[in-house]
Amino acid sequence: MTEFFHYDNLTWPEVAELPRDVPLVLPLGSSFNSEKVAAQLGNPQRLGILPSIPFGWRGRMGSARG
């Protein structure tokens, strides 16, 4: 069974400790089905979910404007 985690909830040390073969998925649209994606990836042990588009990481756009 695949363990899902939200990448944006990790701290920097947790990100640094992630094995390099852990898949990270960027959800597109509102019909994202994590179980289906895991099956398509061969049911990995862990699967990271990146923040969805169009929102991404909150506050990043505002800080880039000057």
CORPE-V610258 format. One record per helix or strand of 2 or more residues. SS is the DSSP state (A for helix, B for strand). FROM is the first residue (numbers start at 1). TO is the last residue. If there is no record, write none. Layout:
SS/FROM/TO, SS/FROM/TO
This chain:
B/3/6, A/7/9, A/12/17, B/23/28, A/34/40, B/46/53, A/60/64
